[in-house]
């Protein structure tokens, strides 16, 4: 059972089951030619909100070795995909002008697709020079994402595309991530199973 916080913005209702701290473990199993890179890691993942109509996201992983060696992190924002209105903040620090449109459950329902899902946009940034823009859908406790754009600095490793899936199964957050990187086509990369933290 998910307890919905009545203070969250209406636009976050379809994503509200993600809100909180999640902890667990996962595995990387990525084939590069005849070699397979395999490792196990711990993960702490957080979805929060600050009263605005998007989720703040952070993920931190560490190797499950004797030293608990820090491994990777990413941060970003998750939101419903919908037309911008004059009442929305931005660009940059500019305030909105006029009324915000999607502030009630009734207004948010108008964003539901014909198949009962909501379209979403996810922006993620990795500290080693990669930024990803995902487009996808949330339908109940399942999210499917695919990159629409990947940006890399000149110093980043080759990374071309990705898909991600998140799902709530028996109170656990399960996820899977496929990538096209290091000259390989899109293929299985990593997955994890997380439980709600304190």
C-alpha positions in Angstrom: 0.0 0.0 0.0 1.3 3.4 -1.0 0.5 6.4 1.3 0.1 9.5 -0.9 1.4 12.7 0.7 -1.5 15.2 0.1 1.1 18.0 -0.1 2.8 16.8 -3.3 2.0 18.6 -6.5 -0.8 16.9 -8.5 1.5 16.3 -11.4 3.6 13.9 -9.2 0.7 11.6 -8.5 1.5 9.1 -11.3 5.1 9.0 -10.1 4.4 9.1 -6.3 5.1 5.4 -5.7 8.8 6.2 -6.4 9.1 8.8 -3.7 11.5 7.9 -0.9 14.8 6.2 -0.3 15.5 2.8 -1.8 18.5 0.5 -1.0 19.7 -2.8 -2.2 22.0 -4.4 -4.7 22.5 -5.1 -8.3 24.7 -6.6 -11.0 26.5 -5.4 -14.1 26.8 -8.1 -16.8 27.9 -6.4 -20.1 29.3 -8.2 -23.1 32.0 -6.4 -25.1 33.0 -8.7 -28.0 34.1 -12.0 -26.5 34.6 -10.5 -23.0 31.9 -10.1 -20.4 32.3 -7.5 -17.7 30.7 -8.6 -14.5 30.4 -7.0 -11.0 28.1 -6.8 -8.1 27.3 -3.5 -6.4 25.3 -1.9 -3.6 22.9 0.9 -4.4 21.2 3.8 -2.7 18.6 5.6 -4.8 16.5 8.5 -3.8 13.4 10.2 -5.2 12.4 13.5 -3.5 10.4 16.6 -4.4 10.7 20.2 -3.3 7.1 21.3 -3.9 7.7 21.8 -7.7 6.1 19.4 -10.3 9.1 17.1 -10.8 11.0 14.5 -8.8 14.7 15.0 -7.8 16.6 11.8 -8.4 20.0 10.6 -7.1 21.7 7.2 -7.4 24.9 6.2 -5.7 26.6 2.7 -6.1 29.5 1.0 -4.5 31.3 -2.3 -5.2 30.5 -5.2 -2.9 34.1 -5.8 -2.1 35.9 -5.7 1.2 36.5 -1.9 0.9 33.0 -1.0 -0.3 34.7 0.9 -3.0 32.7 3.9 -4.4 31.6 3.0 -8.0 29.3 5.4 -9.8 26.6 8.1 -9.3 24.0 10.0 -11.3 21.5 12.7 -10.6 18.6 14.2 -12.4 14.9 15.1 -12.7 11.7 13.1 -13.5 8.5 14.8 -14.7 5.3 14.3 -16.7 5.7 15.3 -20.3 3.3 18.1 -21.1 3.1 21.4 -22.9 4.8 24.3 -21.2 2.4 27.1 -20.1 2.9 30.8 -19.2 2.4 29.9 -15.5 5.4 27.6 -15.5 8.7 28.9 -14.1 11.7 29.4 -16.5 13.6 29.4 -18.6 16.4 29.7 -16.0 15.2 31.8 -13.0 12.3 33.6 -14.7 9.1 33.4 -12.8 5.9 32.0 -14.3 3.3 34.6 -15.5 -0.3 33.7 -15.0 -2.0 30.5 -13.6 -0.4 27.1 -13.7 -2.6 24.6 -15.5 -1.9 21.1 -14.1 -2.6 21.7 -10.4 -5.5 19.4 -9.9 -6.1 15.7 -10.4 -8.7 16.5 -13.0 -6.3 18.6 -15.0 -3.5 15.9 -14.7 -6.0 13.2 -15.9 -6.2 15.1 -19.3 -2.5 14.0 -19.8 -3.3 10.3 -19.7 -2.7 8.6 -23.0 -5.2 6.4 -24.8 -3.6 3.2 -23.3 -3.9 4.6 -19.7 -0.3 5.7 -19.3 1.3 9.1 -18.7 4.2 10.3 -20.9 7.3 11.3 -18.9 10.7 13.0 -19.4 13.8 12.1 -17.4 17.0 14.1 -17.5 20.1 12.4 -16.0 23.6 13.6 -15.6 26.7 11.5 -14.9 29.9 13.0 -13.4 32.1 11.7 -16.2 30.7 13.9 -18.9 27.5 12.2 -20.1 24.0 13.6 -20.0 20.9 11.6 -21.1 17.4 12.7 -22.0 14.9 9.8 -21.7 11.3 9.8 -23.0 8.9 7.1 -21.8 5.7 6.2 -20.0 4.6 5.5 -16.5 1.6 3.1 -16.3 0.7 2.2 -12.8 3.8 0.9 -11.0 5.9 0.4 -14.2 8.1 2.8 -16.1 9.6 2.3 -19.5 12.2 4.8 -20.8 14.4 5.1 -23.9 17.0 7.8 -24.7 15.9 10.6 -27.0 19.3 12.2 -26.8 22.8 11.5 -25.3 25.3 14.3 -24.9 29.0 13.5 -24.2 32.0 15.8 -23.5 35.1 15.2 -25.6 36.7 13.4 -22.5 33.8 10.9 -21.9 33.8 7.3 -23.0 31.7 6.3 -26.0 28.0 5.9 -25.0 25.3 6.1 -27.6 21.9 5.0 -26.3 20.0 3.3 -23.5 16.7 2.0 -22.3 15.6 1.6 -18.7 12.7 -0.2 -17.0 11.5 0.4 -13.4 8.8 -1.6 -11.7 7.3 -2.0 -8.2 7.1 -5.8 -7.5 6.1 -7.1 -4.1 7.1 -3.8 -2.4 10.6 -3.8 -4.1 11.8 -1.5 -6.8 13.2 -3.6 -9.6 15.1 -2.0 -12.5 16.9 -3.0 -15.7 19.2 -0.9 -17.9 20.4 -1.7 -21.4 23.0 0.4 -23.1 24.8 0.9 -26.4 28.4 1.8 -25.5 32.0 1.1 -26.2 31.2 0.2 -29.8 28.5 -2.3 -28.9 24.9 -2.3 -30.0 22.0 -2.0 -27.4 22.3 -4.9 -25.0 21.8 -6.0 -21.4 23.9 -4.0 -19.0 22.7 -3.9 -15.4 19.8 -4.6 -13.1 19.0 -4.2 -9.4 16.5 -5.0 -6.7 15.9 -2.3 -4.0 13.8 -2.1 -0.8 12.4 1.0 0.8 15.0 2.5 3.2 14.4 4.4 6.4 
